């Protein structure tokens, strides 16, 4: 059992840039947030790189004398948050598979929607800003991105792989928290759905979960508090993740 933590505890926040406008808006009046770091959108696609970047941010935050806890504005994100090391400050993270739960406001709402619409592709303001969502401009965006690393034949193969990966989706759903140009973003999602031959839906977001994470309102159902010298591990059940003593990480590696 982790002891309750004061809402006035001095926190560093490490967030994916997909939620940067929302995090900045919701921390503006929170004096206990003493440091904000935003990591690039899309790192979940390479969990090892996400883990490396998060580890560097955590190490930096722990070196700041005034920081007493570190908030991660992430979900499991492809396993990128597993096995992070921290020696002094507890980590606080939402029980979520990815950022969509932070937009919806509840992990059970996310699970219920996914169960009802298993072939759904989520759109949110951050992913739209990153120009990476399926739609009219996706192929051109990917070609520009790949051109820096690959030759034309390899690019064609990667584009084909991307199209194949999207083939099983049949719906685009937009969810946001009401900041920015929500109507324009929803209309863009609808246009993307039409381009892909998918159905379209828009559902209201709920900022309560993200606000609670940032403000220090950390109940056990919604959040995991990871004590120092513990790591995050996937559970495979509705709790999504658990804290495990760091020494057990070495035992898992020996037996794997």
N, C-alpha and C positions, 0 to 999 in steps of 0.2 A: 504494500500500500504506500503510495507516494503521498507525503504530507501536503495539505492544501497550500497554495502559494498566493501571496498577496497580489492584488491587482496593481499595486504600486511598485512592484519589482522592476528594476531597470533592465530593459530588454533591448537586444539587437535583433533586427528583423532581416532575414535573408529570403528574398522572394524571386520567383520567376518573373521576368519582365512582362509576361502575358497578363499579369495583374497589376502592373505598375501604377496606372492611373487610380485604380480602386484603392490600392494600399496607401498611396500618397494622400488621397482624400480622407481615408478613414483614420490615418495616424496624425493628421494635421494638428489636432488638439490633444494628443496623448503625450503628456510630458514624460511618461515613463519609457517611451521609445527613444533611445539615445543614439541609435545607428540604423541606417537603412542601406541595404545592398541589393541590387537587382542583377540577376544573372541572365544571359541571353535566352530568348525563347527558342524552344526546339531541342534543348539538350537531352530531353527524355528519349529522343530517338537513338542516342548513344549513351546508355546508362553509365558506362564506365567513365565517360567524360563528365557527365553530370555529377557523379560521385566525387570525382577529383575536384571540380569547381566548388562543390558544396563543402568539401573537406577544407579547402583553402579558406573559404569564407568563415567557417566555424573556428578554425585555428586563429584567424585574425581577430574574430570577435572575442575569443577567450583571452586574448592578449590585452584587451582593453579593460583596465582595472574597474571601471564603473559598471560593466555589464554583468548582470547576475543570472540571466537566462537568455536563450537564443530561440527565437520563433522562426520556424521554417514554413513559408507559404508555399507548400508543396503537398502532393499526395505521395503514394508509392512511386508513381512516375517511372514505370518500367523497371522498378527495383533500384533506381539510382540513389535512393535514400538509405538503403540497407547498408549496414556495416560501417557507418560513419563513426569516427572516434571523437570523443570529447572528454576532457579530464576534470573540468571545474564547473561548468555551467550545465544545467539541465537543458535538453532540447524539448520544444513543444511543437507538435505537428498534428494536423487534422487527420482523423481516421477517414482516409479517402484514397481512391485509386488514382485519381488525377484531378486537375483543376476544375473540372465540370462541377464536382460536388461543392466547391467553394462558390460557384455561381448559383447553384440551385439552393444552397443553404442547408442541405440535409443528405446524409449518405443513404438513408432509406428511400428518399424520394428518387435519388439517382438509380438505386438498384431496381426500384419498381418500374421506372421508365424504361430502363434497359431490358427488363424482363418482358415488358409489353411490346417494345420495339427493338429487337436484338440487332437489326440491320440499320440502326440509326447512326448518322455522322453528326457530331456536335459542332456548332459554330458559336463562337463568343467574340467579343470585341477584340481581345488580344490576338487571337488567331487570324482574324480578318486583317488587323493592322500588319501582321507578319506576311501577308500575301501568300500563305501556304495552304489555305483551304481549297478543296476541290471546286473547280469552277472555270470560267472562261480564261483566266490568266494563269492558271496553275502550271501548265506545261511550259509556257514562256518563262515563268519565274524559275522553274527547276532547271531549264536549259541554261539560263544565265548563271545560276548557282553552280551547276556541274561543269560549266565551261572552264572554270578556274582549276579544275582538278583532273578532268578526263578528256579523252579524245572523242570524236563524233560517234564512232561505233559503240563505245562504252555508254555514251549519253543516251543513244537510242535504246540500248538494252535497259538502262535504268528507268527511262520513261515508260517503256513497256511493262516493266515490273511494277511500277507505281500504278499504272492503269489496271493491271490485273488485281492488285491489292484492293482497289476500290470497287471492283466489280460486284461484290456481294452486298453493297449498301443499297438501300432503297428509299431513304428518307434523310432530309437535312432539318435539324432543329436548332433554332437560334435561342440563346439565353444570355441575358446581360443584367447588369445591376443598375441600369438607368442613367449612367454617366455618358457623356459624349453624345454621339449622334445615333441613338438607339434605332430610330425609325429608318434611317439610311442603312444601318447595318442589317436590320431585319429584311429590308427590301433587297439588299445585296445577297443575303442568304437565299431568299426566294428565287432570285435570278440564277444563282448557282445550282439550286435544286432543279430548275427547269433545264439548265444546260446539261446536267448529269442524267436527266430523266427520272428524277426522284420526286417523292412527295415532299411537302414542306409543312413545318409546324413552328410556332413561336410560343414559348412558355415563359412565364414571369420568373425572374430571378429573385433571390432573397439574400440581402446582405448580412443577415443576423449572424451566420456562421463565421464569415470573415471578420466582422466587427468584433465578435467574441474572442477569436484567435488573437487579434491585435491588441485588444484591451486587457487581456489577462483573465478572461472569464472561462477558465479551463476545466470543464467537467469531464468525467471519465468516459461518458458515452460518446462524446463528440471528439475528444482530443486524447492524444497519448503524450504523457510527460515521461521523457526518457532520462533517468538519473545519470549523473556522471559515471563514466566507465561502464556504461551499458550501450547496446546497439539496437537498432530497429530491425525487426524480422517480420516477414510476411506470415500471417496466420492461416490464410485460406478459408476463413470463416467471416461472419458478419462484423467481427471486431476489426478486421483488415490487417492490423499490425499489433505487435507487442514489443515490450522492452525486454532485452535478454542480457544477462551479465556478459561483459566483453570476453571473459575467459572462455565462455562456451563457444565463442566464435572460432577459437583455435581448435576446440574439440570437434566441431562440425567439419572443419577443413581436414582434420586427420582421418575422420571416418568416411568422408565423401569419396 
